[in-house]
């Protein structure tokens, strides 16, 4: 691993830890030349399907795009980075089990909306308003009415 401080390739691992879902390994490293310490995160690289966009374009499944979308939807909401990571990992696993070479973007959008709906209703509406491209307030209100009522949940908005 290349040292980010001096650029040498002579580094050693001084500590390794798995995350809770054991799909990422955090390694603490030390440069043998400058003695600088840094952290790396290793993830198993799995072949993911191509995503077919609404206009027919195809692009690779990009985890960072999903994280970015969820981060925007959950901005200033009580949703932790760990919750976002867990949602993205769950979506990746579901996509992998589909065993498809191509998946429509609407499938990914539906998985994201399902995850957000059970995590934070406001974030769900934020995401849905962009994803579903509401044309007017009536469509937006219609979406709100489709929710099952949560008993005792007075903090949904």
C-alpha positions in Angstrom: 0.0 0.0 0.0 1.4 3.4 -1.0 2.1 5.8 1.9 -0.1 9.0 1.5 2.7 11.0 3.2 5.9 10.1 1.4 4.7 7.9 -1.4 6.8 4.8 -0.6 5.3 1.3 -1.0 6.9 0.0 2.2 4.1 0.0 4.7 3.0 -2.6 7.2 -0.4 -3.4 8.8 -0.4 -2.8 12.5 -4.1 -3.5 13.2 -7.1 -5.1 11.3 -10.7 -5.0 12.2 -13.9 -6.1 10.5 -17.0 -4.0 10.5 -20.3 -5.3 12.0 -21.5 -6.9 8.7 -18.0 -8.3 8.0 -17.9 -6.9 4.5 -15.3 -4.2 5.1 -11.9 -4.7 6.8 -10.4 -1.6 8.4 -6.6 -1.7 8.5 -4.3 0.6 10.4 -1.0 0.9 8.6 2.4 2.4 9.3 4.9 3.6 6.7 8.3 2.0 7.3 10.1 5.0 5.8 8.5 8.1 7.4 6.6 6.3 10.2 3.3 8.0 9.2 0.2 6.2 10.2 -3.0 5.9 8.1 -6.2 3.8 7.7 -7.4 1.9 4.7 -10.7 0.2 4.2 -10.9 -3.0 2.1 -14.1 -4.3 0.5 -14.6 -7.4 -1.5 -15.1 -6.5 -5.1 -18.2 -8.1 -6.6 -19.4 -7.9 -10.1 -22.5 -5.8 -10.2 -25.0 -5.5 -13.0 -25.3 -2.6 -15.3 -28.1 -0.1 -14.5 -30.5 0.7 -17.4 -31.6 4.4 -17.1 -35.0 5.7 -18.1 -33.6 7.0 -21.4 -32.0 3.6 -22.2 -28.4 4.5 -21.3 -26.5 1.9 -19.4 -24.1 2.7 -16.6 -22.3 0.7 -14.0 -23.8 0.2 -10.5 -21.9 2.9 -8.5 -22.2 2.6 -4.7 -21.0 6.1 -4.2 -24.0 7.5 -6.3 -26.4 5.7 -4.0 -24.7 7.0 -0.9 -24.8 10.5 -2.3 -28.5 10.3 -3.0 -29.2 8.9 0.4 -27.0 11.5 2.1 -28.9 14.3 0.3 -32.3 12.9 1.2 -31.3 12.5 4.9 -29.5 15.8 5.2 -30.4 17.4 8.6 -32.3 14.3 9.6 -31.6 11.9 12.5 -30.1 9.3 10.2 -26.6 8.2 10.9 -23.8 7.4 8.4 -24.0 3.8 9.7 -27.7 3.6 8.8 -26.9 4.9 5.3 -24.1 2.3 4.9 -26.4 -0.4 6.1 -29.1 0.6 3.6 -26.6 0.6 0.8 -25.1 -2.7 1.8 -28.6 -4.3 2.0 -29.4 -2.9 -1.5 -26.2 -4.2 -2.9 -27.0 -7.7 -1.5 -30.5 -7.6 -3.0 -29.1 -6.6 -6.4 -26.5 -9.4 -6.3 -29.1 -12.0 -5.5 -31.1 -11.0 -8.6 -28.3 -12.6 -10.7 -29.0 -10.2 -13.6 -26.6 -8.6 -16.0 -28.8 -5.5 -16.2 -31.3 -4.0 -13.8 -33.6 -1.0 -14.5 -32.9 2.1 -12.5 -36.5 2.1 -11.3 -35.7 -1.2 -9.4 -32.8 0.5 -7.6 -35.1 3.5 -6.9 -37.8 1.3 -5.5 -35.3 -0.4 -3.2 -34.0 3.0 -2.0 -37.5 4.3 -1.4 -38.4 1.1 0.6 -35.3 1.5 2.8 -35.9 5.2 3.4 -39.6 4.7 4.1 -38.8 2.4 7.0 -35.9 4.6 8.2 -37.1 8.3 8.0 -40.4 9.4 6.4 -39.2 13.0 5.7 -36.1 11.6 3.9 -38.4 9.3 2.0 -40.5 12.2 0.8 -37.4 14.2 -0.2 -36.1 11.3 -2.2 -39.5 10.4 -3.7 -40.1 14.0 -4.8 -37.0 13.9 -6.9 -37.2 10.2 -8.0 -40.9 10.3 -8.9 -40.7 13.7 -10.4 -44.0 15.0 -9.0 -45.5 17.5 -11.4 -47.8 19.2 -8.9 -48.9 19.3 -5.2 -51.8 16.9 -5.9 -49.3 14.1 -6.8 -47.3 14.9 -3.8 -50.3 14.8 -1.5 -51.5 11.5 -3.1 -48.1 10.0 -2.2 -48.5 11.1 1.4 -52.0 9.5 1.6 -50.7 6.1 0.4 -48.7 5.7 3.6 -50.0 3.3 6.2 -50.7 5.2 9.4 -48.1 4.6 12.1 -49.8 4.4 15.5 -48.3 6.7 18.0 -45.8 8.2 15.6 -46.4 12.0 15.8 -42.9 12.9 14.5 -43.2 11.9 10.9 -43.0 15.4 9.4 
